[in-house]
Amino acid sequence: MADDGITIERIRERAYDVWDRNHRPDGFDLEFWLIAERELKVEASGQIPARGNGCGGRIGLEAS
């Protein structure tokens, strides 16, 4: 992952941001990590603008 500039720290920070955008639910650590990793990979490839995952930053949890 270092070749594309995606570090563990960047994934950790993005995962925290995704978790925060989703109202900080418990038990979704892995899902948020994978979403963060996917977002960063897509951004690095230049396919879509930053912070976009096609679902408004949500992972399917009901809005509170």
N, C-alpha and C positions, 0 to 999 in steps of 0.2 A: 503494500500500500504506500510505502514511502515514495515510490516513483511518481505518483500522482499528487503528492503533497498532502494526502489525507493521513493525518496522524491519529493515534489513539486519543490524544487530548482534544483534537477537533471533533472527533466522533462523540466523545464524552460531553463536550459543550453543546453540540447540536442535539444530542439525546435529551439533555436537560431542558433545552429550549422546547423541543417537541413535547416532552412530559408536561412542562409548564403550560404550553398552549392548549393542552388537553385536560386542564383542570387538575393536574397532579394526582391521578388515580394510583392506587396500589396494585402491584402484581403485574405490571406490563413492562418491566425492565428490558427484557429481551426484545419485545416488539419495538419499543422506542429506540433501542440501540440499532436495530436493523433498519428502521425507517431513517434514522440519522445517517447511517452508512450509505444507504441508497441515495438519499438527497445529495450528499457530498459527492458521490460518484457521478451522478447526473450533472451536477454543477460543473465538475471538473471536465466532463466530456463536452460541455457547452450545449447540451440538448435543450434545456429550459432555464428560465431565470432562477436566480437564487431564491431559496425558501419555498419553492413550489413542489408539491407532491400530487397535485391534481385533485386533492380533496380538502383544500383549505387548511391544511395542517392537522386535520383530524384523522384518527385511525378507525373511525366507526363507533366511537363511544358516543352515547347520547349526551347532548349539551345539557349542562346543569342550569 
